[in-house]
Amino acid sequence: MNKTTASATRAVADIPAGATLAVGGFGLSGVPDTLIRALHEQGADDLEVVSNNCGVDGRGLGILLGSGRISRVISSYVGENKEFARQYLSGELEVELVPQGTLAERLRAGGTGIPAFYTPAGVGTQIATGGLPWRYAPDGTTAIASPPKETRVFAGRTHVLEHAITTDYALVRAWRGDPHGNLVFRRAAANFNPLAAMAGQTTIAEVEELVEPGELPDDHIHVPGVFVQRVIQLTPAQAADKPIEKRTVRSR
């Protein structure tokens, strides 16, 4: 089955307002920028986004955030986006903060059909007991707080119940892919991309290099095509556009 789509614009055309999205990337590494920009131009709003972080100001998911298209975020790290902090503290944005490993496992569980799991991460904190501000009121009080979670003891250790995450759509970026939707990620750019791809009911992948069916060795494939519904090939310029969030160099 050929899953290639002619353009990013066409690939995201049916994403409606209010959709839930799992988005790959970590910082600015492995972020599906072309698909995010196409979705911004498409105009869908009131989006609920599941991603390790929400981009930076003016880049990645920060583009959608800055234009007010995102209403809720499930994330683990949000410290590099000033607009994100402003919207959250002013009550414009609902935020569910999740321990990073727990977020990864919630996405993986969703992709493999596991409805929930127990983990020791967060036990003894407001992750388990509830009360974390999901949304602030304009006056700074808590408008919506996280609920308490079920706990259970296994082998003498307390664990907290976490629910799997599935989303309407997923946007991911891969190094190589084929028309069947098989994907290969390169080094650190893999990060949350395989997990996001698995969690989406409709997964859209932008690939730097599109190869013919059969060219990807079976044991090199990170995400099989069964999880992917649409594939777009990036132009050389799009594939080469890989900004560095924080450049640290040695003094001469």
N, C-alpha and C positions, 0 to 999 in steps of 0.2 A: 504494500500500500504506500503510495507516494503522499507524504504528509507535508511536502514543501509548499509554502505560501509565497506569493509573488512579492509581498512587501510587509513591513511592520505595520503599516496603516491598515492593511486588510486583515492582518493577523489579530489585531485587537479591536476590530470594528464592532464586534457584538458584545463586548464587555459593558454591562449596563451600570447605571448608577446604583449604588448600594451593594455592589459585588464585594466578595471577599477574595483577597489575593495573597498568595504566598510568593515572596520575591527573594531570589538568591542574592548572594553578595555578602561581603564582610568589609566594612569601611567602603573603599572604592574599588576593591578587588573582586572581580567576577560579577560586577553589577550589570544587569541587562539594560544598559542605558538607552539603546535604540528603541526597545519596546516601551520603556518608561516614557520617552519623549513622544512616541506615537500615541500612547494613551493620553498624555497631557493634551496633545492636539485634538484627540478624539472628543474630549470634554467630559467623560464620566466623572461623577463626583460622589460624595458620601461613601467613599471607599473604606473598607476595613482591611488593613494591611498586616500581614504576619511576616516579619523580617528581623534578622539579627539586629540591625540598626536602621535608621530612617534616612540614610544618606547624609550629606552635609548641605549647608546652605548653597542652593543653586546647582546641585549636582545629585544624580541618582534620584532616589525617592524624595530628596529635598525639593525637586522641581514640582512634584505633585503637592507636597506639603505647603510650599510657599504660595501656591495658588488656591489653597483652601479646599483641595479635592479629597483630602483624607480626614475622616471623622474619628477613626479608632485605630490604634496600633497595638499589636502584641509583639513585644521586642525584649531584648536582653541588655542592649547598650545604646544609649542615646546621647552620650556626652559631648558630641562634636557638632551639634546643630543648635544654634542659638534661636532660630525661629521655632524649632520644636519645643524648646524650653519655654519660650514666650507663650505659645499656644496652649501648652499643657497647664502652665501656672495661671493663665487667665481664664481657664475653663472652656476653651474652644476645642480642645482635643482630649479624647479619652485614651488612656494609656494603661495597658496591662503589662507590668514588668515581670519577666520570667527568668529564673536562673538559666545561663546559657546552655548548659548541658541538658537541662530539662526541656528547653525550647527545641533543641535538636531532636530529642527523643519523642516529644509530642508530635513533631512533623513526621518522623520516621514511622511512629506507631500508626498515624493516620494513613500513611501510604501502604502499610502492610495489613491494614484491617484490624488492628488491635485497638479496642475502644478506650482503654485506660490502663494505667500501670502505677505501681507504688515505687517511690524513691525516697531515700533519706535526705535529699537536698531540700533545704528550706524548713526542716523540722525545727521547732523552737523559735521561729521567726514569724513575722506577719504574712509570709508566703503561706504558712499553714493555718495560723490563727485568724487571718483576715484583718481588715481594717486599713489596708494600703489604699491611698487615694487613687481611684481609677479616673475620676474626673473632679476637678475643683469647681466650686461656684465662683462667680465674679468677685465675691467679697473675700475669697481666700479660704472659706470653709470647704469641707469635703462634701461634694454633691453625690458621688457614687463611690462606695468603698468596696474593696474586694471581699468576697464572702469567705467564711472559714471552710477548710477542706477536711475531708474525712482522713483519719489516720488509723494505722493498724500496726501492730507489733509483729515483726518477723525475726525469729532467732534472737529475741531479747532486744531488738533495736526498733525504734519507732520509724515508720515510713508514712509519707503523705501521698494521697491519691491524686494523680494528675490525669487529665483527660486528653485524648489524642486531638490533633488538629487536622481538619481537612478544609479545603477552600474551594470556591467556585472555579478559580483560575490560578495558574502559577506562571510567573515570568522568570526565566532562567537564562544564563549565558554559558555556553560550552565552547571548548577549544575546537573540537571536531564533532561532526555529526553526519548522519546519512539520511536519505529521504524516508527511511522507515522510522526515524525518530530515535535511533540509538545514539547515545551521547558519550563523549569522553571529555573530562575536565583536566586542566593542566595545573599541577602543583597547588599553590595556595588559593588559586581562583576557584578551586572546587568548593571550599568552605560550605556554605549552606545550600548551594545549588542542587546537589542530588536530593537532599531532603525536601526542598521546596518542590522539586519536580515530581516527587512521589506523592506529595500531599494534595496537589491540584486535581480537580476533576477534569479540567481542560488545561493542559500544560503547553505553553508556548515557549519554544527555545530559539534564541538567536545563536548562530554558530559562526565562529571565525573561519572555519574551513569545512565546506560541504564535500563529502567524498561519495563515491558510488557504492551502492549496496554490496556488501561482502568485503569491502576494503578495510573495515575496522576489525582487527582480530577479536574473536569472541571474548577472550580473557582480558581484553583491554577496556571493554565497555563498562562504564560506571552506572549508567541508567539505561535499561533496555527500552526499546521503542514502545512497549506496552503502556508505559507511563506518559508518553508524549503524543500529543494530537496535532501540533503544528510546528513547523520548522521554517525559519527564515535564514538566508545566508547574508552575512554582513558584507558590505563593500570593504575593500582593502583599507580605506581611510577609517571606517567605523571600527574595524578589527584592531587597528593600530592605536586607537584612541584609548589609552590606559593611563589616566592621571594618577599621580602619587599624592596621597592625602597629606603626609608629613614627610618631607625630605630631610634626612639627617646625613650630613656629610662630614668627613674628617677635615679638621682645619689643616691648612698647609704648614 
